[in-house]
Amino acid sequence: MKTILLTGGCGYIGSHVCIELIQEGYEVIVIDNLCNSSIEALKRVKKITGGDISFFQNDVRDKSALLNIFKKHSIDGVMHFAGLKSLRESLANP
């Protein structure tokens, strides 16, 4: 089974991608700092798919956290959805 790491996996797009990946047979690992999202999204994904998701509440800018995730898991691909929702907000708080 292939493993995909989703950054921002608790957001709207990330959670919908989680559903599709699980339904296609992928193992999914999510990293999200929850600043613009909610863990409730993953609970809904689990309810819809019946699948299991590894979740890490970390910021993608935390190099140490990312290295630990890559050391503990064999990751075949990364899909990056972590980001602030508004351009103005992203520019004000990069």
N, C-alpha and C positions, 0 to 999 in steps of 0.2 A: 504494500500500500504506500502510495506517495504521500508525503507530508508537506503541507503548505503553511507558511507563517503569514498571517494577516496582520498588518499594522493598522490600527484604527478599526478593528473588527467589531467593535460594539456600536459603531455609528450606523447610519441608515444604509449606506451603500455596502459597507463592510459586512453587516449582518445578513444582507440579502445574498452576498457572495458566499458567505459561510453556508447558507442553506444549499445553494447550488453545488458547492464543492463536496459537502457531505453526501448529498444525493447522488453524486457521481463517484463516490467511493474513496474520496480523499480523507486523510487525517488532517484536522485543522488545529492550528495553534494560533491563539489570538493574543496580541499585546496591545493594550490601550491604557491611557492614563485617566480615562473617564472624565476629562475636563469638558468635553462637548458631547458626551454620550452617557449611556447608563448600562449597568450590568444586566438590567431587565431585558435588554435586546438579546443577550446570549441565552437567557432563560427561555425566551420565546423560540429561539432557534432550536434549542434542545427539545422543546415540546413539539415543534413542528417535525423535526427530523428523527427524533429518538436517538440521535448521535451524541457522542461525547466530544467535548471541546476542552483542550487545555487552555487555561487563561492565566495571563500574567498582567497584573496591574503595574505597568511601568511606562515610562516615557521613552519613545524611540531615540531620544537624544542621550539616554543613559547608556553609554558604551559598555559599561561593566554588566549591566542587566542583559543587554543583547548578547554579549559574549557568553554569559552563563546559559542562556537559552540555546544558543548554537552548540555549546559543549554538551548539553544534556539531551539534545534531540538531533536526529538525522533529518535535516530539512532539505527538501528537493527544490523548493521555490519560495519566493517571497512576493506578496502582493501588497502594495503600499497604499493605504487609504487614510493614514493618519495626517490630519491637517485641520486647520481652523476653517470654519464654514464660510467666512466672509473675507474678501480681499482686504477690506479696511481693517478688520480685526487682526488678520495675519500680519499686515504691515505694522500695526501699532504694537503687537506683541509677538514677535517672530519665534 
